């Protein structure tokens, strides 16, 4: 008669030197990578450059305005000449420009500044300030001309400022729309990570991501639009955007996990949160970010989702096809990775149940 017993095989403790090295390395990564590069760097280095703004009026007046603005604020505004006020309004509503300056077509005709607080409140305030400066200059020039001619002081000329696409009364500062991106990004990450851990089977994770994103899109839209009032426009369009954004963040996580195991969970915190989120343009216009980073951010789910939510909320005439395609691409790519991971061995010889536990502690029978 024989007896058998089983006991876990214990691996040796990590050497103290390696423990200290790992701890110091992680501290450096957190200090430099997380705080400085991911969060502090975009805010500290942010400044407006080449903000697209329409301008209409006599050619001589337009040239004088461009020269004056360039001399005072170099490379801040990028003027785009349009035919008239109607064309400027159309460009704003299509989100091709942040605002416009309409110069008087005749002497004595007051200019007008068109803004769009829904596009970005900071840029709207910048253009409003420019309108005040323009008003002061015009009145100073008129007074000087009248004095030189010995004529009476002219009447004060007021530069009107019109908000073409204003923010909703339920979110007058636009902070709600900006803050909405945090639960969306976190929701996508949490969903992807939780599904990767709790659901066994790559194809079952595909189903879980689809259902999670669809239900999450409806619930988040109900809260953000119906309860908080930070989203405007059609409810189901907003729900589709949020659902696709959740899937675009969750699916790559489950897809990489299907390929390389649970180490793929790091895709969420590293790629989506630390890299893509700070350059998404959600908290500030993409033109505020240094170099090409503002444009790079639009190729990742946080940036595409932030841009698309603003479009469907306030700018239904804008061409949002690029953002839709970015979110769809990340979603489909992530789901395809899950399918590939399901067949990562010949003929799918490695069952998903086995793959799901490949990182579990090793045990042996003695």
C-alpha positions as CSV (number, residue, x, y, z in Angstrom):
1,X,0.0,0.0,0.0
2,X,1.4,3.4,-1.0
3,X,0.5,6.8,0.1
4,X,1.0,10.0,-1.9
5,X,0.9,13.6,-1.0
6,X,1.0,16.8,-2.9
7,X,2.6,20.0,-2.0
8,X,3.2,23.2,-3.9
9,X,6.7,23.8,-5.2
10,X,8.0,27.1,-3.7
11,X,10.2,29.3,-5.8
12,X,13.2,30.9,-4.1
13,X,12.7,34.4,-2.7
14,X,13.7,37.3,-4.9
15,X,17.2,38.5,-3.9
16,X,17.3,41.8,-1.9
17,X,19.4,43.5,-4.5
18,X,16.9,42.7,-7.2
19,X,14.0,43.9,-5.0
20,X,15.8,47.2,-4.4
21,X,16.6,47.6,-8.1
22,X,13.0,46.9,-9.1
23,X,11.6,49.4,-6.5
24,X,13.9,52.2,-7.6
25,X,13.2,51.5,-11.3
26,X,9.5,51.6,-10.7
27,X,9.8,54.9,-8.7
28,X,11.7,56.4,-11.6
29,X,9.1,55.2,-14.1
30,X,6.3,56.6,-12.0
31,X,8.0,59.9,-11.3
32,X,9.3,60.6,-14.8
33,X,6.9,58.6,-17.0
34,X,3.6,59.0,-15.2
35,X,3.8,62.4,-13.6
36,X,6.2,64.4,-15.8
37,X,5.6,63.0,-19.3
38,X,2.0,61.8,-19.1
39,X,0.3,64.5,-16.9
40,X,2.5,67.5,-16.2
41,X,4.2,67.8,-19.6
42,X,1.1,68.6,-21.7
43,X,-0.1,71.2,-19.2
44,X,3.2,72.9,-18.6
45,X,4.1,73.1,-22.3
46,X,0.6,73.9,-23.6
47,X,0.3,77.2,-25.5
48,X,-1.8,78.1,-28.5
49,X,-0.3,78.0,-32.0
50,X,-1.8,78.1,-35.5
51,X,-5.4,78.2,-34.3
52,X,-7.5,78.3,-37.4
53,X,-9.6,81.5,-37.5
54,X,-11.6,82.8,-40.5
55,X,-11.4,86.4,-41.6
56,X,-13.5,88.4,-44.1
57,X,-13.4,92.0,-45.3
58,X,-11.5,94.2,-47.7
59,X,-8.1,92.8,-48.7
60,X,-6.2,95.8,-47.4
61,X,-7.9,95.6,-44.0
62,X,-7.4,91.8,-43.8
63,X,-3.7,92.2,-44.5
64,X,-3.3,95.0,-41.9
65,X,-5.1,92.8,-39.3
66,X,-2.9,89.8,-40.0
67,X,0.2,91.8,-39.7
68,X,-0.9,93.4,-36.5
69,X,-1.8,90.1,-34.9
70,X,1.3,88.5,-36.1
71,X,3.4,91.3,-34.6
72,X,1.7,91.1,-31.2
73,X,1.1,87.3,-31.0
74,X,3.3,85.5,-33.4
75,X,2.0,82.2,-34.8
76,X,-1.0,82.1,-32.4
77,X,-3.7,82.5,-35.1
78,X,-3.8,81.0,-38.6
79,X,-6.1,83.2,-40.6
80,X,-8.3,81.6,-43.4
81,X,-9.8,84.2,-45.7
82,X,-13.5,83.6,-46.5
83,X,-16.0,85.6,-48.6
84,X,-18.3,87.0,-46.1
85,X,-20.0,86.5,-42.7
86,X,-22.2,83.6,-43.9
87,X,-19.2,81.7,-45.1
88,X,-17.5,82.3,-41.7
89,X,-20.5,81.0,-39.8
90,X,-20.6,77.9,-42.0
91,X,-16.9,77.2,-41.4
92,X,-17.5,77.5,-37.6
93,X,-20.5,75.2,-37.7
94,X,-18.4,72.6,-39.7
95,X,-15.7,73.0,-37.1
96,X,-13.2,74.1,-39.7
97,X,-12.3,77.2,-37.6
98,X,-12.6,78.2,-34.0
99,X,-14.1,81.6,-34.8
100,X,-13.9,84.5,-37.2
101,X,-13.3,88.2,-37.5
102,X,-15.5,90.1,-39.9
103,X,-14.0,93.5,-40.9
104,X,-16.2,96.4,-41.9
105,X,-16.7,96.6,-45.7
106,X,-16.8,100.4,-45.5
107,X,-15.4,103.1,-43.3
108,X,-17.4,103.5,-40.1
109,X,-18.8,100.0,-40.2
110,X,-17.9,98.2,-37.0
111,X,-16.1,94.8,-37.2
112,X,-17.6,91.8,-35.6
113,X,-15.9,88.9,-33.9
114,X,-17.5,85.4,-34.1
115,X,-16.6,82.9,-31.5
116,X,-17.6,79.3,-30.6
117,X,-17.5,78.5,-26.9
118,X,-18.7,74.9,-27.7
119,X,-15.5,74.4,-29.7
120,X,-13.3,75.5,-26.9
121,X,-13.9,78.1,-24.2
122,X,-10.3,79.2,-23.9
123,X,-10.0,80.0,-27.6
124,X,-13.4,81.7,-27.4
125,X,-12.1,83.9,-24.6
126,X,-8.9,84.6,-26.6
127,X,-10.9,85.9,-29.6
128,X,-13.2,87.9,-27.3
129,X,-10.1,89.6,-25.9
130,X,-8.9,90.2,-29.5
131,X,-12.2,91.9,-30.2
132,X,-11.6,94.3,-27.3
133,X,-8.1,95.1,-28.5
134,X,-9.5,95.7,-32.0
135,X,-12.2,98.0,-30.7
136,X,-9.6,100.1,-28.8
137,X,-7.4,100.4,-31.8
138,X,-10.2,101.4,-34.2
139,X,-11.5,104.1,-31.8
140,X,-8.0,105.4,-31.2
141,X,-7.3,105.6,-35.0
142,X,-10.7,107.4,-35.6
143,X,-10.0,109.9,-32.8
144,X,-6.5,110.6,-34.2
145,X,-7.9,111.1,-37.7
146,X,-10.6,113.4,-36.5
147,X,-8.2,115.5,-34.4
148,X,-5.8,115.8,-37.4
149,X,-8.6,117.1,-39.6
150,X,-9.9,119.4,-36.9
151,X,-13.2,117.5,-36.8
152,X,-15.3,116.7,-33.8
153,X,-14.6,113.4,-31.9
154,X,-16.3,110.6,-33.7
155,X,-18.9,108.3,-32.0
156,X,-17.6,105.3,-30.2
157,X,-17.4,102.2,-32.4
158,X,-18.3,99.0,-30.7
159,X,-16.9,95.6,-31.9
160,X,-19.7,93.1,-31.4
161,X,-18.8,89.6,-30.2
162,X,-21.2,86.8,-31.2
163,X,-21.1,83.3,-29.9
164,X,-22.2,81.3,-33.0
165,X,-22.1,77.9,-31.3
166,X,-22.5,78.4,-27.5
167,X,-22.2,75.8,-24.8
168,X,-25.4,74.4,-23.3
169,X,-26.8,76.2,-20.2
170,X,-26.4,72.9,-18.3
171,X,-22.6,73.0,-18.9
172,X,-21.8,76.7,-19.4
173,X,-18.1,76.3,-18.8
174,X,-17.7,73.1,-20.8
175,X,-16.1,71.3,-17.8
176,X,-18.7,68.5,-17.9
177,X,-17.9,67.6,-21.5
178,X,-14.2,67.5,-20.6
179,X,-14.7,65.6,-17.4
180,X,-16.9,63.0,-19.2
181,X,-13.8,61.6,-20.9
182,X,-12.3,60.3,-17.6
183,X,-15.1,57.8,-16.9
184,X,-15.2,56.8,-20.5
185,X,-11.5,56.0,-20.6
186,X,-11.5,54.4,-17.2
187,X,-14.7,52.5,-18.1
188,X,-13.0,51.1,-21.2
189,X,-9.9,50.1,-19.3
190,X,-11.8,48.6,-16.4
191,X,-14.0,46.6,-18.7
192,X,-11.1,45.3,-20.7
193,X,-9.1,44.3,-17.7
194,X,-12.1,42.7,-15.8
195,X,-13.2,40.7,-18.8
196,X,-9.6,39.5,-19.4
197,X,-9.4,38.2,-15.8
198,X,-13.0,37.0,-15.2
199,X,-13.9,35.5,-18.6
200,X,-12.2,32.3,-19.8
201,X,-12.0,31.9,-23.5
202,X,-10.9,34.4,-26.1
203,X,-14.1,34.2,-28.1
204,X,-16.2,34.5,-25.0
205,X,-14.3,37.7,-24.3
206,X,-15.3,39.0,-27.7
207,X,-18.9,38.5,-26.8
208,X,-18.4,40.1,-23.3
209,X,-16.7,43.2,-24.8
210,X,-19.6,43.7,-27.3
211,X,-22.3,43.3,-24.7
212,X,-20.4,45.4,-22.1
213,X,-19.8,48.2,-24.6
214,X,-23.4,48.3,-25.8
215,X,-24.9,48.3,-22.3
216,X,-22.3,50.7,-21.0
217,X,-22.9,53.1,-23.9
218,X,-26.6,53.4,-23.0
219,X,-26.0,53.7,-19.3
220,X,-23.2,56.3,-19.5
221,X,-25.3,58.3,-22.0
222,X,-28.3,58.2,-19.7
223,X,-26.1,59.6,-16.9
224,X,-24.1,62.2,-18.9
225,X,-26.9,63.4,-21.1
226,X,-30.1,62.8,-19.1
227,X,-28.8,63.3,-15.6
228,X,-25.9,65.7,-15.8
229,X,-26.9,67.4,-19.1
230,X,-23.3,67.6,-20.4
231,X,-24.1,65.9,-23.7
232,X,-26.4,67.4,-26.3
233,X,-28.0,66.1,-29.5
234,X,-29.6,62.8,-30.3
235,X,-29.4,60.2,-27.4
236,X,-28.8,57.2,-29.5
237,X,-26.1,58.8,-31.5
238,X,-24.3,59.7,-28.3
239,X,-24.8,56.2,-27.0
240,X,-23.3,54.8,-30.2
241,X,-20.2,57.0,-29.8
242,X,-19.7,56.0,-26.1
243,X,-20.3,52.3,-26.8
244,X,-17.8,52.4,-29.7
245,X,-15.3,54.3,-27.5
246,X,-15.6,51.7,-24.7
247,X,-15.1,48.9,-27.2
248,X,-12.1,50.7,-28.8
249,X,-10.4,50.8,-25.4
250,X,-11.5,47.4,-24.0
251,X,-11.1,45.2,-27.1
252,X,-7.3,45.9,-27.6
253,X,-6.7,44.9,-24.0
254,X,-8.6,41.6,-24.3
255,X,-7.0,41.0,-27.7
256,X,-3.4,41.4,-26.5
257,X,-4.2,39.2,-23.5
258,X,-5.4,36.5,-25.8
259,X,-2.1,36.7,-27.6
260,X,0.5,37.0,-24.9
261,X,-1.4,36.3,-21.6
262,X,-2.2,38.5,-18.7
263,X,0.8,40.7,-19.3
264,X,-1.4,42.2,-22.1
265,X,-3.5,43.9,-19.4
266,X,-0.8,46.6,-19.3
267,X,-2.1,47.9,-22.7
268,X,-4.8,49.8,-20.9
269,X,-2.8,51.7,-18.3
270,X,0.3,52.3,-20.5
271,X,-1.2,53.0,-24.0
272,X,-4.6,54.4,-23.2
273,X,-4.1,56.2,-19.9
274,X,-0.5,57.3,-19.8
275,X,0.2,57.9,-23.5
276,X,-3.0,58.5,-25.4
277,X,-5.1,60.3,-22.8
278,X,-2.8,63.3,-22.2
279,X,-2.5,64.0,-25.9
280,X,-6.2,63.4,-26.7
281,X,-7.1,67.1,-26.9
282,X,-10.0,66.6,-24.4
283,X,-8.8,69.1,-21.9
284,X,-7.3,71.5,-24.3
285,X,-7.4,72.1,-28.1
286,X,-5.0,69.9,-30.1
287,X,-3.3,73.1,-31.3
288,X,-2.2,73.8,-27.7
289,X,0.0,70.7,-27.6
290,X,3.6,70.9,-28.8
291,X,4.7,69.7,-32.2
292,X,2.5,67.1,-33.8
293,X,1.3,65.5,-30.6
294,X,-2.1,67.0,-30.9
295,X,-2.6,65.3,-34.3
296,X,-1.1,62.0,-33.1
297,X,-3.6,62.0,-30.2
298,X,-6.5,61.9,-32.7
299,X,-5.3,58.4,-33.9
300,X,-6.0,56.9,-30.5
301,X,-9.4,56.1,-28.9
302,X,-9.3,58.8,-26.2
303,X,-8.6,61.6,-28.7
304,X,-11.1,60.3,-31.3
305,X,-13.8,59.8,-28.7
306,X,-13.3,63.3,-27.2
307,X,-13.5,64.9,-30.7
308,X,-16.5,62.8,-31.8
309,X,-18.5,63.5,-28.6
310,X,-18.0,67.3,-29.2
311,X,-19.0,67.0,-32.8
312,X,-22.2,65.0,-32.3
313,X,-23.1,67.3,-29.3
314,X,-22.6,70.7,-30.9
315,X,-21.4,70.4,-34.5
316,X,-23.7,68.1,-36.5
317,X,-22.5,69.6,-39.7
318,X,-18.8,68.7,-39.0
319,X,-17.2,65.9,-40.9
320,X,-16.6,63.3,-38.1
321,X,-15.8,60.4,-40.4
322,X,-12.2,60.2,-39.3
323,X,-13.0,59.8,-35.6
324,X,-15.6,57.2,-36.4
325,X,-13.0,55.2,-38.4
326,X,-10.4,55.5,-35.7
327,X,-12.7,54.1,-33.0
328,X,-14.0,51.4,-35.4
329,X,-10.4,50.5,-36.3
330,X,-9.3,50.0,-32.8
331,X,-12.4,48.0,-32.0
332,X,-12.1,45.7,-34.9
333,X,-8.4,45.3,-34.5
334,X,-8.8,44.3,-30.8
335,X,-11.5,41.8,-31.6
336,X,-9.4,40.3,-34.4
337,X,-6.5,39.9,-32.0
338,X,-8.8,37.9,-29.7
339,X,-9.8,35.6,-32.6
340,X,-6.1,35.2,-33.6
341,X,-5.2,34.5,-30.0
342,X,-7.9,31.8,-29.9
343,X,-6.0,29.9,-32.7
344,X,-2.5,30.9,-31.6
345,X,-1.5,27.2,-31.6
346,X,-2.0,24.8,-34.5
347,X,-5.6,24.1,-34.9
348,X,-6.4,25.8,-31.6
349,X,-4.7,22.9,-29.8
350,X,-4.3,24.9,-26.6
351,X,-7.7,25.2,-24.9
352,X,-8.7,28.6,-23.7
353,X,-9.3,27.1,-20.3
354,X,-5.6,26.2,-20.1
355,X,-4.4,29.5,-21.5
356,X,-6.4,31.4,-19.0
357,X,-4.5,29.8,-16.1
358,X,-1.0,29.8,-17.7
359,X,0.2,32.4,-15.1
360,X,-1.2,30.5,-12.1
361,X,1.4,29.2,-9.5
362,X,3.0,26.0,-10.5
363,X,2.2,22.9,-8.4
364,X,3.6,19.4,-8.5
365,X,2.5,16.0,-7.1
366,X,5.2,14.2,-5.0
